[in-house]
Structures are given as structure tokens and as C-alpha cells.
């Protein structure tokens, strides 16, 4: 197979020389050229991905969850198979694909692996995603992005954003949720998570029952108080979150009493009082 590696120079904390050095091993193993290092904004990066994808059999995405998100919303991941090299900060996808070892180890797994067909989430017919949430996470991502612009990275930055969102910024509301025609009412929403795999960044297992290839959406509704929120967060890092109300379905429609922010794949999304999510079966091909 012909491989090409594409990387977002803004992803993660490595500088350009460090990134080239890390990717050189993977490029040698895969016999691949490296693209994207000279892009300066999201638009250029996405155009680069579209151009490179037509000249290879597998486009290897080197970056974080946000970088992979940019790619699956730039190319058709059904007809352009992807692979993933984790270089970002949170790297939820690293855990979802159960990667072990260093970049070289992962590159060898990609080379020797096979193509898997995974599902994605259609979000308001605007973006494709593997994890989505409405509620406090949207505020967390917004604050985290502000801190990153000031030079802060890592888990401490994320925790700081969570604390400030919970105690200062985020205001709860109520929701009407229709799952495949059945109505559920939720009060004092902290978070509505719609996912295709179990993980958030840093290895947090927030929806343990979620599966990437089961052709269903997985929804967890959280309206916990402070103690419950802390306990569920610790559990997500340790053995998997068990808090919240859990549902599955093919289509989920959310109506809120007031607009809340959405995040998708670790990216800052948009604000609305209505969201619609549909499963996209076998919409993502990944070689691993």
C-alpha cells in the first residue's frame, strides 16, 4: 500500500524539528512522505489533506483528536482510508484504538494491520464526529483553548478549565431528548454525551459500553452535583464511569430550554437550543 503522512504543525507541544524527528521513524517504516508541515491555518491544512488523499492508499494522520477531526471533515473517510499516529495532547483516539508503545510501534501496527469499518456521528448535517457533548464540555473546551493560546498545555490545563467552568461559567438548563421516537426529559443538565467509542482525552473512559462498530449511538445524560461529578471523574480515569443515565439509538434529537455550547472531537462547536444526531454506519475506514 502507498502511505502518506499528514501532520498539523499546531497540534501538540512539539516544535517543528521535534515533530520531524518523531515522524521520521514512522515515515521510514511506512515508506511515506510527510505533508502539512508548511500549512499555517485550518483551511490550508484541510486543502492539503484533500490533495494528498487522492495520491495514496492510506492517509496517515499524525496529531491529536482535533487533527483527525479536521481530516474526517475534509476528505471522505469511506473512500479515503485513514490511519492515526497520536501526537496530540489528550489523544482519546489512541485509547479507542488501543495503541501501545511509541510512534514506531504504532507505525508497524498500521503497516501490518487491516482496514476496519467504524461508525461516525452526523451532527446537525454540519460535521462528522466520533465524540460529541452538549453542556459543560463546550465551555471547558472554550476555556482550554484560551489557556492554550497563552502557552499552557497538558492535563493541568484541562483540569483548570473544568474547575472554572463548573464553578464560574457554566449555567445548567433542562432538556427534552427524543431517541428513536421515545421522549426523555432531563432537568439541570450538566452534560449530554453522544459518542461512538468510550474515551475522552487523557484516557478517561466516560461511556464504557460504547463501541466504534456497533452501528448505534451511545448517549449518557449527566445531572450530578459536585460530589457525584468528582466521583464520576475519578472513576472515568480509574475503572470507567458508571454515573448518569445511559441510552442507545440510531437518532437523537435534543431540545433545550436555552442555548448551550457543543463540542465535537475535542473541538469547540456551536451554540444552539436544538441539536440533531444520527449514526453514520461504516462511515470511517481506519487501518490499524
C-alpha positions as CSV (number, residue, x, y, z in Angstrom):
1,X,0.0,0.0,0.0
2,X,1.0,3.6,-0.6
3,X,1.1,5.7,2.6
4,X,1.3,9.4,3.0
5,X,1.6,11.1,6.4
6,X,-0.1,14.4,7.1
7,X,0.5,16.4,10.3
8,X,-0.8,19.6,11.7
9,X,2.1,21.8,12.9
10,X,-0.2,23.3,15.6
11,X,-1.1,20.0,17.2
12,X,0.5,19.1,20.5
13,X,3.5,20.7,22.1
14,X,6.4,19.6,19.9
15,X,8.2,22.2,17.7
16,X,8.8,21.6,14.0
17,X,12.2,19.9,14.4
18,X,10.9,17.6,17.2
19,X,7.9,16.7,15.0
20,X,10.0,15.9,12.0
21,X,12.3,13.8,14.2
22,X,9.5,11.8,15.7
23,X,7.7,11.3,12.3
24,X,11.0,10.3,10.5
25,X,10.8,6.8,12.1
26,X,7.2,6.3,11.0
27,X,7.9,7.6,7.6
28,X,10.7,5.2,7.1
29,X,8.6,2.2,8.3
30,X,5.7,3.1,6.0
31,X,7.7,4.4,3.1
32,X,5.8,7.6,3.3
33,X,6.4,11.3,2.6
34,X,5.3,13.9,5.2
35,X,2.9,16.7,4.3
36,X,1.2,19.6,6.1
37,X,4.3,21.0,8.0
38,X,4.1,24.2,6.0
39,X,0.4,24.9,6.5
40,X,-0.4,27.9,8.6
41,X,-4.2,27.6,9.2
42,X,-7.0,25.1,9.2
43,X,-8.1,26.0,5.7
44,X,-4.7,25.3,4.3
45,X,-4.4,22.1,6.2
46,X,-7.7,20.8,5.0
47,X,-6.9,21.6,1.4
48,X,-3.6,19.9,1.8
49,X,-5.4,16.8,3.1
50,X,-7.7,16.7,0.1
51,X,-4.8,17.0,-2.4
52,X,-2.7,14.3,-0.7
53,X,-5.6,11.8,-0.1
54,X,-6.1,11.2,-3.9
55,X,-2.5,10.1,-4.4
56,X,-2.2,7.4,-1.7
57,X,-4.0,4.3,-0.5
58,X,-3.9,5.3,3.2
59,X,-3.7,8.8,4.6
60,X,-1.9,8.6,7.9
61,X,-3.0,11.4,10.3
62,X,-0.3,12.5,12.8
63,X,-1.7,14.7,15.5
64,X,-4.4,14.8,18.1
65,X,-8.2,14.2,18.1
66,X,-8.7,17.7,16.6
67,X,-6.4,17.0,13.8
68,X,-8.2,13.7,13.0
69,X,-11.5,15.6,13.2
70,X,-10.2,18.1,10.6
71,X,-9.4,15.2,8.3
72,X,-12.6,13.3,8.6
73,X,-14.4,16.5,7.8
74,X,-12.2,17.3,4.8
75,X,-12.0,14.0,2.9
76,X,-14.5,11.2,2.5
77,X,-13.2,8.6,5.1
78,X,-15.2,5.9,3.3
79,X,-13.3,6.2,0.1
80,X,-10.1,7.5,1.6
81,X,-8.9,5.1,4.3
82,X,-7.1,6.7,7.2
83,X,-4.6,5.7,9.8
84,X,-3.7,7.5,13.0
85,X,-0.4,8.4,14.7
86,X,-1.1,10.1,18.1
87,X,0.9,13.3,18.6
88,X,-1.7,15.5,20.3
89,X,-2.4,16.2,24.0
90,X,-5.5,14.3,25.1
91,X,-5.4,11.6,22.4
92,X,-8.7,9.9,23.1
93,X,-8.4,8.1,19.8
94,X,-5.1,6.5,20.9
95,X,-7.1,4.8,23.7
96,X,-10.1,4.0,21.4
97,X,-7.7,2.1,19.0
98,X,-5.9,0.5,22.0
99,X,-2.5,1.7,20.8
100,X,0.6,0.7,22.8
101,X,4.2,1.8,22.6
102,X,6.0,4.6,20.7
103,X,5.3,6.0,17.3
104,X,7.5,3.4,15.6
105,X,5.5,0.6,17.3
106,X,2.2,2.2,16.1
107,X,3.6,2.7,12.6
108,X,4.4,-1.1,12.4
109,X,1.0,-2.0,13.6
110,X,-0.5,0.2,10.9
111,X,1.6,-1.4,8.2
112,X,0.8,-4.9,9.4
113,X,-2.8,-4.2,10.3
114,X,-6.1,-4.3,8.3
115,X,-8.8,-1.8,7.5
116,X,-11.6,-1.6,10.0
117,X,-15.0,0.0,9.3
118,X,-16.2,2.3,12.1
119,X,-19.2,4.5,12.6
120,X,-19.4,8.2,12.9
121,X,-22.0,10.7,14.2
122,X,-23.8,13.2,11.9
123,X,-24.1,16.4,13.9
124,X,-26.8,18.7,12.5
125,X,-25.7,17.8,9.0
126,X,-22.7,20.1,9.7
127,X,-19.8,17.9,10.9
128,X,-18.9,14.3,11.3
129,X,-17.7,13.2,14.8
130,X,-16.7,10.3,17.0
131,X,-17.5,12.1,20.3
132,X,-19.9,14.9,20.9
133,X,-21.3,16.6,24.0
134,X,-23.7,19.4,24.8
135,X,-23.2,21.2,28.1
136,X,-20.3,21.9,30.3
137,X,-17.7,20.4,28.0
138,X,-18.4,23.1,25.4
139,X,-17.4,25.7,28.0
140,X,-14.4,23.6,29.1
141,X,-13.1,23.4,25.5
142,X,-13.6,27.2,25.1
143,X,-11.6,28.0,28.2
144,X,-9.0,25.4,27.5
145,X,-8.4,26.9,24.0
146,X,-7.9,30.3,25.7
147,X,-5.3,28.8,28.1
148,X,-3.5,27.1,25.2
149,X,-3.2,30.4,23.4
150,X,-1.3,31.6,26.5
151,X,1.1,28.7,26.2
152,X,-0.5,26.3,28.7
153,X,-0.8,22.6,27.8
154,X,-1.4,19.2,29.3
155,X,-3.8,17.7,31.9
156,X,-3.4,20.5,34.4
157,X,-4.8,23.0,31.8
158,X,-7.8,20.8,31.1
159,X,-8.5,20.4,34.9
160,X,-8.2,24.2,35.3
161,X,-10.8,24.7,32.6
162,X,-13.1,22.1,34.2
163,X,-13.0,23.8,37.6
164,X,-13.6,27.3,36.2
165,X,-16.4,26.1,34.0
166,X,-18.2,24.2,36.8
167,X,-17.9,27.0,39.5
168,X,-18.0,30.2,37.4
169,X,-19.0,29.9,33.7
170,X,-21.5,27.1,33.1
171,X,-25.2,27.5,33.7
172,X,-27.4,24.4,33.7
173,X,-30.7,24.0,31.8
174,X,-33.4,21.4,31.1
175,X,-33.7,19.2,28.0
176,X,-36.2,17.2,26.0
177,X,-34.5,14.2,24.3
178,X,-36.1,12.1,21.7
179,X,-34.3,8.8,21.0
180,X,-35.8,6.9,18.0
181,X,-39.2,8.4,18.8
182,X,-39.1,7.9,22.6
183,X,-39.2,11.0,24.8
184,X,-36.9,11.5,27.8
185,X,-36.9,14.7,30.0
186,X,-33.8,15.7,31.9
187,X,-33.5,18.5,34.5
188,X,-30.5,20.6,35.4
189,X,-28.3,19.2,32.6
190,X,-24.6,19.1,33.3
191,X,-23.7,17.2,30.1
192,X,-25.3,15.2,27.3
193,X,-22.6,12.9,25.8
194,X,-23.2,11.3,22.4
195,X,-20.3,9.0,21.5
196,X,-19.1,6.2,19.3
197,X,-16.2,5.0,21.5
198,X,-15.7,5.0,25.3
199,X,-13.0,7.6,25.7
200,X,-12.4,11.3,26.3
201,X,-8.9,12.7,26.4
202,X,-6.2,11.5,28.7
203,X,-7.7,8.1,28.9
204,X,-11.0,9.0,30.6
205,X,-13.4,6.2,30.0
206,X,-16.7,8.1,30.1
207,X,-19.0,5.7,28.3
208,X,-17.6,2.2,28.8
209,X,-20.4,0.5,26.8
210,X,-19.8,2.5,23.7
211,X,-18.4,0.6,20.6
212,X,-16.9,2.1,17.5
213,X,-18.5,-0.5,15.2
214,X,-21.9,-1.5,16.6
215,X,-23.9,0.9,14.3
216,X,-25.6,2.7,17.2
217,X,-25.2,6.0,19.0
218,X,-24.4,5.9,22.8
219,X,-25.9,8.6,25.0
220,X,-25.1,9.4,28.6
221,X,-27.1,12.1,30.4
222,X,-25.4,13.7,33.4
223,X,-27.1,16.0,36.0
224,X,-24.9,15.2,39.0
225,X,-24.0,17.6,41.9
226,X,-20.4,18.4,42.9
227,X,-19.6,15.2,44.8
228,X,-21.1,13.0,42.2
229,X,-19.3,14.8,39.4
230,X,-15.9,14.5,41.2
231,X,-16.5,10.8,41.9
232,X,-17.5,10.1,38.3
233,X,-14.4,11.9,37.0
234,X,-12.1,9.9,39.2
235,X,-13.9,6.7,38.2
236,X,-13.5,7.6,34.5
237,X,-9.7,7.7,35.0
238,X,-9.6,4.6,37.2
239,X,-12.1,2.0,36.1
240,X,-14.7,3.6,33.8
241,X,-17.5,6.0,34.6
242,X,-20.8,4.4,35.7
243,X,-22.7,7.5,36.6
244,X,-25.5,9.1,34.5
245,X,-28.4,7.7,32.5
246,X,-27.4,5.6,29.6
247,X,-29.3,5.0,26.3
248,X,-28.6,3.8,22.8
249,X,-30.3,4.6,19.5
250,X,-29.9,5.5,15.8
251,X,-31.2,9.1,16.0
252,X,-31.2,11.6,18.9
253,X,-32.9,14.9,18.9
254,X,-32.2,17.4,21.7
255,X,-34.3,20.5,22.6
256,X,-33.0,22.7,25.4
257,X,-34.7,25.4,27.4
258,X,-31.8,27.7,26.5
259,X,-28.8,27.5,24.1
260,X,-25.8,25.6,25.2
261,X,-22.4,25.1,23.6
262,X,-21.5,21.8,21.8
263,X,-18.0,20.3,21.5
264,X,-17.1,17.6,18.9
265,X,-13.9,15.6,18.8
266,X,-12.4,17.9,21.3
267,X,-13.1,21.0,19.1
268,X,-15.2,24.0,20.1
269,X,-18.5,23.7,18.3
270,X,-21.5,26.0,18.1
271,X,-24.3,27.2,20.5
272,X,-27.9,26.2,20.0
273,X,-31.1,25.2,21.8
274,X,-31.6,22.3,19.3
275,X,-29.3,19.5,18.2
276,X,-29.8,16.5,15.9
277,X,-27.5,13.5,15.8
278,X,-27.7,10.5,13.5
279,X,-25.5,7.4,13.3
280,X,-23.4,7.1,10.1
281,X,-22.7,3.3,9.8
282,X,-19.4,2.3,8.4
283,X,-18.5,5.9,7.6
284,X,-14.9,5.7,8.7
285,X,-12.2,3.3,7.4
286,X,-9.1,3.1,9.6
287,X,-6.1,0.8,9.1
288,X,-4.7,-0.3,12.4
